C-alpha cells in the first residue's frame, strides 16, 4: 500500500513535548491516529531521565517499530531541551517553518524537531515554541488576514497574513494569575484553592468588561479585589473570578490594540476551561470567534510537519 493512504501500520510518531507534559501519537500514512500516550515526562523530567530514554519508553508502550521516524514540537527543541532547533524569524510562511525541522544526531531513528519562531525587533522581541505547530494545524485560509488567540500560561496573539506569520506577542496571563493568587496581597482574598471560574460567572464578566473599557489598564484595579473582600464581603471564589476576568479582559484589550486594529473576529485555538472563558471574554469585546480545539490543532500541525519533512506522503503521492 502506498504510504500516502491510510492503513493500520504506523508511518510516523508525532510528539508535542512541553515543559511538564508530553503527548505522543502513532500516525498512519493517511494521517489517522493509531495510538496515543500522555504523561508527565516533559522537558524537566526528560532532562533527568534522558530524552532518548523517555521517547523510546513511550514508543515501545505504543508498539512502534524500531525504524519509525519521529516528528516533535515544543520545548524539547529549546536551549534547555534535547536539541536546540534554531528559531525562524518572522515574517515566515507556516510551511517553511515546519519544513525546517532539525534532525537529532546520533539516533537510529530519523528524529526531527520543529523550530520555534522569533520576533527580533529591538522594541518587540518575542519567541514561541509549539504554538507555531498549532497554527499550522488550525485550518487557517491561504489568503487573507487572521488574528489568532492562543491562551495559556503565556498567551500568544498572532497575526497571520496569506499563510505567513507576520507578527505576534505574548501576554503571560496564566502566569500572572498564579503569581498574584499565591504570592501577592490577593492571596488573602482568593484563599488557597479557589474553585474553577465559570464563563457565566457574573463577577468574571463584570470585571472583564471593566478591563476592556479601561483599555487593558489592570494594575490600577487589582487592589480593588482585596478592598472588595474587606468592604463588600467578596467571597474567595468570586474574587478568583474577578481576577480572571480582569486579566483576560486586559489581555484582549491590549492585544487588540497592538495586533487587531480593525479586526472583527478572532480564531481561538484553545481547549478545556480556557476555551470557554476566552469565548465569553471575546464576545464581551464584540469580536466574532471561531474556536479550534488546541489538541486537534497541534496533532494536525505535526502531521503536516511530517509531510513537509518527507516522513509521510501527501494523499496520492509516493515518497
C-alpha angles and dihedrals in degrees: 000000000000114000088234091071131072119263139151090259117096115240099182142002115230124200135188099199114188136172096275106005139051130200121188133184136184109221129194126219092273095052096259118146111239100173139002137201131185128185150146093261095117127149093288094055095037092056088062099040097036124258094244092051093050092046095048091048092056094043092050091050089056093046095246117175116250093245096047112130120233132215118194136187131183137041094341083082095053127106088263093044137082096287128355106240102202117245119255113225122235138274091057136142113250092234092055091051093053093044092057095069113152118234118232107233126226096029128124090220127064098251119177133180123208114234123240126233129258130199105199111184111126093236096047112028113170142154139196136188124189097008091082088064092051089051091053091052098044096089095243115176119259090231131044139035122294131183110209127196118198108181125200143101086322106022117211126209113194133189111211119189122186092339096312130105104244098178144327145192138207126227111186092210098145092047092048090053091052095046095046093044094050107027109030137067087272090073087081090056100044099040124211101296114022116186119255112276117248121217092234094051104128092218091053092050096044095050091043089055089049092054092047091050090049091054093243098311097143103151093074089055101045098086090050087073089060091045092050089056092052099041106026102030092245106186123230097252092048090048088055089051090051092052093046093049092046095050096042092045090049091050093051094047092048096044093047091052092050103038109007107061105156094003115144098178141032135207104227115203105192145120137208125358094347091061091058095046094049093044089056094044094047089050090053087053089057095248126138113235133212107187123208119188107245095216092052092045096053091047092049090047092052091051090051089049090053088054093047090052095047095248093123129014129244114251112293094008131107126222 
